[in-house]
């Protein structure tokens, strides 16, 4: 009895190692289910190894009839979605877009960035002596001179 269990474990490990050499497909998942492997083992293999799955509605119905659980089918569907774009490629395209812009404040108008002109503002207060003489009752006045437009 013990030797049969050890033999079954070794056979399962060898079949998993053989499957690991090539991408998983619908047929390989179906073989694992028919061999009696648990859903957790199959799902972890789907998530950790590359795979080419056909997840059309007709194929999913046929796989369900063959005995695949919903957990395995959802893992296959999640793995077969399109991969995210490469981060380095996205960064390069973003750098090219902003390459000609200088430091400043911009506003997007009709899909084009336009520079917002800034103007310097000088603040002048009423003075420290006025505040000291009135013992803080009269606060310093804040005057903003007429700004010059460029």
FIZATI-609055 format. One line per field, with one value per residue (C-alpha): x, y negated, z negated; residue in three letters. Coordinates in steps of 0.001 Angstrom, whole numbers. Each point is the difference from the previous one (the first is absolute). Layout:
% residues N
c1	c(X/...)
c2	c(Y/...)
c3	c(Z/...)
res	c(Ala/...)
This chain:
% residues 150
c1	c(0/2801/1942/-3069/-421/3697/-220/-3061/1767/3096/-2130/-1879/3287/1461/-3091/47/3696/-676/-2873/2154/2270/-2710/-2820/-3218/-2996/-3609/982/2705/-2408/-2578/2613/854/-3672/-496/3142/-1671/2134/-1718/-1371/2509/2949/-1376/-782/3490/1526/-2188/1083/3705/620/-513/-3029/-2002/-3658/-3038/-2694/-2783/-3477/-426/3358/-776/-3316/1764/2675/-2677/-1708/3362/189/2030/-1087/-981/3135/2260/-2006/179/3770/363/-2116/1981/3318/-1076/-709/2403/3161/660/2196/3687/788/3242/-1830/-2673/2660/1848/-3147/-873/3510/-270/-3319/1355/3464/-586/-1712/1889/-481/-3123/-3747/-1983/-3649/-1345/-2003/-1292/2538/2920/1829/275/2235/-1764/1885/815/407/2080/-1865/1855/-1531/560/-1187/-890/3182/1314/99/-3749/-755/2371/-1307/-3611/966/-1380/-3486/574/1214/2356/-1773/520/256/467/1359/-1606/1415/1631/-1161/2582)
c2	c(0/-2350/758/-732/-3388/-777/1135/-2200/-3021/594/447/-3238/-1855/1321/-949/-3472/-363/1112/-2451/-2801/189/-1239/-2539/1326/473/1035/3626/8/-1461/2631/2747/-1271/-22/3551/1095/-1126/-2997/-2469/-3337/-1910/1753/-630/-3645/-605/1553/-2177/-3107/841/1364/-1427/1268/-235/501/-35/-1605/-493/641/3295/1267/-960/1881/3071/-166/-334/3131/1798/-661/-3174/-2043/-3659/-868/1506/-1566/-3458/357/914/-2978/-2379/1270/-251/-3743/-2310/-799/-3556/-2115/-92/-2746/-1017/-538/-2098/-2137/-580/-1124/-2335/-1509/-686/-1778/-2395/-370/-3405/-1596/-2347/-468/-1985/116/1454/282/2542/-1596/2206/2775/-2429/-1300/-3798/-1900/-2249/-3262/-949/-3461/-975/-1453/-2113/-322/-3062/-266/-3107/365/1310/-3412/-525/3344/-680/-3537/1177/3002/2418/-1587/-1214/2828/-624/-960/2220/-1828/1671/-2385/-167/2995/-630/2278/1436)
c3	c(0/-937/3180/2131/-1652/503/3611/596/-1485/2127/3122/-711/-601/3257/1962/-1544/876/3579/312/-1430/3049/2376/-299/-1461/2277/-428/658/-2678/-2564/944/-458/-3468/-1009/1296/-1899/-3205/-915/-2324/1104/-2126/1660/3487/-727/-1395/3127/2226/-1878/-118/3500/3480/1832/3197/-853/2255/-2133/2496/-1415/1895/-1229/-3597/161/1401/-2725/-2677/1354/-142/-3738/-455/-2997/100/-1954/2674/2839/-1566/-483/3672/1057/-2226/1343/3635/-184/1794/-1962/-1173/2280/-755/-2526/1730/3309/-1695/-1721/3276/1818/-2890/65/3735/-531/-2627/1498/1611/-3028/-2307/-3728/-754/-432/2908/981/2468/2824/2845/-637/-85/-3056/-140/-2379/-2502/-361/-3562/-1456/-3003/-2993/-2576/-3448/-2160/-3587/-2037/-1963/-3245/-1718/528/-1628/-2943/-569/-152/-2154/2573/185/3529/2114/2847/3201/2980/3290/3314/2622/3414/1836/3332/2791/2352)
res	c(Unk/Unk/Unk/Unk/Unk/Unk/Unk/Unk/Unk/Unk/Unk/Unk/Unk/Unk/Unk/Unk/Unk/Unk/Unk/Unk/Unk/Unk/Unk/Unk/Unk/Unk/Unk/Unk/Unk/Unk/Unk/Unk/Unk/Unk/Unk/Unk/Unk/Unk/Unk/Unk/Unk/Unk/Unk/Unk/Unk/Unk/Unk/Unk/Unk/Unk/Unk/Unk/Unk/Unk/Unk/Unk/Unk/Unk/Unk/Unk/Unk/Unk/Unk/Unk/Unk/Unk/Unk/Unk/Unk/Unk/Unk/Unk/Unk/Unk/Unk/Unk/Unk/Unk/Unk/Unk/Unk/Unk/Unk/Unk/Unk/Unk/Unk/Unk/Unk/Unk/Unk/Unk/Unk/Unk/Unk/Unk/Unk/Unk/Unk/Unk/Unk/Unk/Unk/Unk/Unk/Unk/Unk/Unk/Unk/Unk/Unk/Unk/Unk/Unk/Unk/Unk/Unk/Unk/Unk/Unk/Unk/Unk/Unk/Unk/Unk/Unk/Unk/Unk/Unk/Unk/Unk/Unk/Unk/Unk/Unk/Unk/Unk/Unk/Unk/Unk/Unk/Unk/Unk/Unk/Unk/Unk/Unk/Unk/Unk/Unk)
